[in-house]
C-alpha cells in the first residue's frame, strides 16, 4: 500500500492534465496531455520509492483538492478539483498561484514542479523523458573519445598545499570562468582555473538552457530611468551582441550542445501585462532594433498551443541549448 488513495492519484492526474493540457492544433506535441504522455504510470512508480513522511504529506495535500472544503480554502470554490470543468480547473490553479494564502501558493508550486519533473526526466535505463520524445528532442550524444577532448584544459587534482605559477588565476568553472580562461589562453596567457567541484558543477550545467539577449528583467523605461538613455541603449545592444556571439561561437567551435534557434514566447498572465509588453517592445525596437512581435490571445496557440495567457511577445532569435553539453564544449 503506497499511502495514497485512488482519488488522490486521479486528483493529481487532473491537476497535471491542466498544467499540460491537450490543445487541438497543427503542432502534434500540444495535442498530447500529461496523461497522453504516460504521467500516471510514472507517478505510481514514483510513489513506491517515497518515504512514509513524504507520502503522508502528499496525501494530505491532494486530499485538500479532493474535498469541497479544501477547494473553498485553496481556490475559493466549494468543489472537488476533479468535478470542475477544464476552464474552471485552469482558473482554480491560477487562484492558487496568486492566493494570499501561503499554503495555496506552495501547493501550486509543488504540484507544478512534480508534474514537470515526471514528464521531463528519464526513467532508470531510459535516455530521455516523455517530453523529450514528444518534442522530437534527440537523445544525449555519447561521451566524446579521449582524443576529442581539448588540450587547452588539463585537469589536476590538488590534494595538498601546492605552489603553482601562472599569468592569470580564474576562480570557478561556470560559463564566465570557462569562457574567460579560454579567451585568455588563446591570447597567449598561462591560465590557472580553480574549481572545488567538477567542471561546470553549479548553475551553468543545471539550468533550462534558454539563450536570450537579456532584455527581460527591466523595461527600456526602467533602464533609462536608472542609467540614462545612452547607457540603456548600450546595455540593450550589448545583450543582442551577446546572443549573436553565443550562437556563432557554438557554430564556429562545432560544439554539439543541441543548439536550436526556436524563439521564445513571453506570455502575459493579465491583460495589462500585454499592454505593458507592447509598449516596451516599441521602446526596444526604437532603441536597439530588437527583432520581436506581439501576438494577441486569439493567435497564441500558433506559438505555444495554450490558451492560458492573454497574448504575449515572440522573440524569434532566442535559442536553447543543452547546458551541460555546452559546458563540455567550453572545457
C-alpha positions in Angstrom: 0.0 0.0 0.0 1.6 3.3 -1.1 -0.5 5.5 1.3 -2.3 7.4 -1.4 -5.9 6.6 -2.3 -7.1 6.2 -5.9 -8.9 9.5 -5.5 -5.6 11.2 -4.6 -3.9 9.7 -7.8 -6.8 10.8 -10.0 -6.8 14.3 -8.5 -3.1 14.6 -9.3 -3.8 13.4 -12.8 -6.4 16.1 -13.2 -4.0 18.7 -12.0 -1.3 17.5 -14.3 -3.6 17.5 -17.3 -4.5 21.1 -16.5 -0.8 22.1 -16.5 -0.2 20.0 -19.6 -3.5 20.1 -21.4 -4.4 18.7 -24.8 -4.8 21.6 -27.2 -6.0 20.9 -30.8 -3.8 22.4 -33.4 -1.3 21.8 -36.1 1.6 21.0 -33.7 1.3 17.4 -32.6 3.2 18.0 -29.4 0.5 20.2 -27.9 -2.3 17.8 -28.7 -0.9 15.5 -26.0 -1.9 15.9 -22.4 0.1 14.8 -19.4 -2.0 11.6 -19.3 -1.3 11.0 -23.0 2.4 11.2 -22.2 2.1 8.5 -19.6 2.2 10.6 -16.5 0.1 8.4 -14.1 2.1 5.2 -14.5 5.3 7.2 -13.8 3.6 8.8 -10.8 2.6 5.4 -9.4 6.2 4.1 -9.8 7.4 7.2 -8.0 5.2 6.5 -5.1 6.8 3.2 -4.4 10.1 5.0 -3.8 8.9 7.7 -1.4 9.4 7.5 2.3 6.4 7.4 4.7 6.5 11.1 5.7 6.7 12.3 2.1 3.8 10.1 1.1 1.8 11.3 4.0 2.4 14.9 3.1 1.5 14.3 -0.5 -1.7 12.6 0.6 -2.7 15.5 2.8 -2.1 18.0 0.0 -4.1 16.1 -2.6 -6.8 15.4 -0.1 -7.4 19.2 0.1 -8.1 19.3 -3.6 -10.4 16.3 -3.5 -12.8 17.8 -0.9 -15.3 20.6 -1.1 -13.9 22.3 2.0 -10.3 22.1 0.7 -11.5 23.6 -2.7 -13.0 26.5 -0.9 -9.8 27.1 1.1 -7.4 26.6 -1.8 -9.2 28.2 -4.8 -12.4 29.8 -3.3 -14.8 27.2 -4.8 -16.6 24.6 -2.7 -15.9 21.8 -5.2 -13.6 18.9 -5.7 -10.9 19.6 -8.4 -12.0 16.6 -10.4 -15.6 17.9 -10.5 -14.5 21.2 -12.2 -14.7 21.9 -15.9 -11.5 22.4 -17.9 -11.8 26.2 -17.7 -12.7 26.1 -14.0 -9.6 23.9 -13.3 -7.3 26.5 -15.0 -8.9 29.3 -13.0 -8.5 27.3 -9.8 -4.8 26.8 -10.3 -4.3 30.4 -11.2 -6.1 31.4 -8.0 -3.8 29.1 -6.0 -0.8 30.6 -7.7 -1.9 34.2 -6.8 -3.5 33.3 -3.4 -2.7 35.4 -0.3 -2.6 32.1 1.5 1.0 30.8 1.5 -0.1 27.1 1.7 -2.1 27.5 -1.5 0.9 29.1 -3.4 3.2 26.4 -2.0 0.9 23.6 -3.1 0.6 25.1 -6.6 4.4 25.2 -6.9 4.9 21.7 -5.6 2.3 20.1 -7.9 3.7 22.1 -11.0 7.3 21.1 -10.2 6.3 17.4 -9.6 4.3 17.3 -12.9 7.2 18.8 -14.9 9.8 16.6 -13.3 7.8 13.4 -14.0 7.4 14.4 -17.7 10.9 15.9 -18.3 13.1 13.4 -16.6 14.2 10.0 -17.9 13.2 6.8 -16.2 16.1 4.5 -15.0 17.6 2.9 -18.1 16.0 5.4 -20.5 17.9 8.2 -22.2 15.1 10.7 -22.4 11.8 11.6 -20.7 8.3 11.7 -22.3 8.5 15.4 -23.1 11.8 14.9 -25.0 10.2 12.3 -27.2 7.1 14.3 -27.8 9.1 17.3 -28.9 11.3 15.2 -31.1 14.3 16.2 -29.0 17.3 13.9 -29.6 18.9 11.6 -27.1 22.1 13.0 -25.4 25.1 12.2 -27.5 27.7 9.7 -26.3 30.7 11.0 -24.3 33.5 12.1 -26.6 36.5 9.9 -27.0 39.6 11.0 -25.0 41.3 12.2 -28.1 38.4 14.6 -28.8 39.0 16.5 -25.5 40.5 19.9 -25.7 44.2 20.1 -24.9 43.7 23.7 -23.6 42.2 22.5 -20.3 44.3 20.0 -18.3 42.8 18.8 -15.0 45.0 18.4 -11.9 43.6 17.4 -8.6 45.3 19.2 -5.7 45.4 17.2 -2.5 47.9 19.2 -0.5 49.3 22.7 -0.3 50.9 23.4 -3.7 52.8 26.3 -5.3 51.9 26.9 -9.0 52.9 29.7 -11.3 50.7 31.3 -14.0 49.8 34.6 -15.6 46.2 34.6 -14.6 44.1 32.8 -12.0 40.4 32.2 -12.8 38.2 31.1 -9.9 35.2 29.0 -10.8 34.4 26.9 -14.0 31.0 28.2 -14.8 30.3 29.8 -18.2 32.1 33.0 -17.3 35.1 31.3 -15.9 35.5 28.9 -18.7 35.0 31.5 -21.4 37.4 33.8 -19.7 40.0 31.2 -19.3 39.6 30.0 -22.9 39.9 33.6 -24.2 43.0 34.3 -22.1 44.7 31.0 -23.1 44.1 31.6 -26.8 45.6 35.1 -26.3 48.8 33.5 -25.1 48.3 33.7 -21.3 49.2 30.9 -18.9 45.9 30.4 -17.1 45.1 28.5 -13.9 41.4 27.7 -13.4 40.4 26.8 -9.9 37.3 24.7 -9.2 36.2 23.0 -6.0 33.8 20.6 -7.7 33.6 19.1 -11.2 33.8 21.4 -14.2 30.6 23.5 -14.5 29.2 21.9 -11.4 26.7 24.6 -10.4 24.0 26.5 -12.3 25.9 26.6 -15.6 25.2 23.0 -16.2 21.9 22.8 -14.3 19.5 25.3 -16.0 16.8 25.5 -18.5 19.2 26.2 -21.4 17.4 29.3 -22.6 19.6 31.7 -24.6 18.4 35.2 -25.0 19.6 38.8 -25.1 18.7 39.5 -21.5 16.3 42.4 -22.1 13.5 41.0 -20.0 14.2 41.9 -16.3 14.0 45.6 -16.8 11.9 47.6 -19.3 13.6 50.2 -21.5 11.9 52.9 -19.4 13.3 51.4 -16.2 16.8 51.1 -17.6 16.6 54.7 -18.9 15.4 56.0 -15.5 18.3 54.1 -13.8 21.2 54.9 -16.2 20.1 57.4 -18.8 19.2 56.8 -22.4 22.7 56.3 -23.8 23.7 53.7 -21.2 20.3 51.9 -21.5 20.8 51.7 -25.3 24.4 50.4 -24.8 23.1 47.7 -22.4 20.4 46.5 -24.8 22.8 46.4 -27.7 25.4 44.5 -25.6 22.7 41.9 -24.9 21.8 41.5 -28.5 25.5 41.2 -29.5 26.0 38.5 -26.7 23.1 36.4 -28.1 24.6 36.6 -31.6 28.1 35.8 -30.3 27.0 32.7 -28.4 25.2 31.2 -31.5 28.2 32.0 -33.7 30.7 30.7 -31.2 28.9 27.3 -30.9 28.8 27.0 -34.7 32.4 28.0 -35.2 33.7 25.7 -32.5 31.4 22.9 -33.7 30.1 22.3 -30.1 27.4 19.6 -30.0 25.0 21.0 -27.4 21.6 20.8 -29.2 21.6 24.5 -30.2 18.1 25.4 -31.6 17.1 28.8 -32.6 13.5 28.2 -31.9 12.5 31.6 -30.4 10.8 32.4 -27.2 7.2 33.3 -26.2 6.8 35.6 -23.2 3.2 35.2 -22.0 1.1 37.9 -20.5 -0.7 36.5 -17.4 -3.0 39.5 -17.3 -4.4 41.9 -19.9 -2.5 44.8 -18.5 0.7 42.8 -18.8 0.1 42.5 -22.6 -0.2 46.3 -22.9 3.0 46.8 -20.9 4.9 44.4 -23.1 3.6 46.1 -26.2 4.8 49.5 -25.0 8.2 48.0 -24.0 8.6 46.3 -27.4 8.1 49.7 -29.2 10.9 51.1 -27.0 13.1 48.0 -27.6 12.7 48.3 -31.4 13.3 52.1 -31.2 16.4 51.9 -29.0 18.0 48.7 -30.1 16.2 47.4 -33.1 15.2 44.2 -31.3 13.5 41.7 -33.5 10.2 40.7 -31.9 6.5 40.8 -32.4 3.4 40.9 -30.3 0.9 38.1 -30.6 -2.7 38.5 -29.5 -4.5 36.0 -27.4 -6.5 34.6 -30.3 -3.3 33.8 -32.2 -1.1 32.5 -29.4 -2.0 28.8 -29.9 0.1 29.0 -33.1 3.1 29.7 -30.9 2.7 27.7 -27.7 -0.5 25.6 -28.0 -2.0 27.2 -24.9 -5.0 29.5 -24.2 -3.8 30.3 -20.7 -2.1 33.7 -21.4 -3.6 37.0 -22.6 -1.3 37.1 -25.6 2.4 37.8 -25.4 5.6 38.6 -27.2 7.6 36.4 -29.6 11.3 36.8 -29.7 12.3 34.7 -32.8 16.1 35.0 -32.4 16.2 33.4 -28.9 17.6 29.9 -28.7 18.1 26.9 -26.5 21.0 24.6 -25.7 21.7 21.6 -23.5 23.6 23.5 -20.8 25.8 20.6 -19.6 26.9 19.8 -23.2 27.7 23.5 -23.7 29.9 23.4 -20.6 31.6 20.3 -22.0 32.3 22.2 -25.3 33.8 25.1 -23.4 36.1 22.9 -21.5 
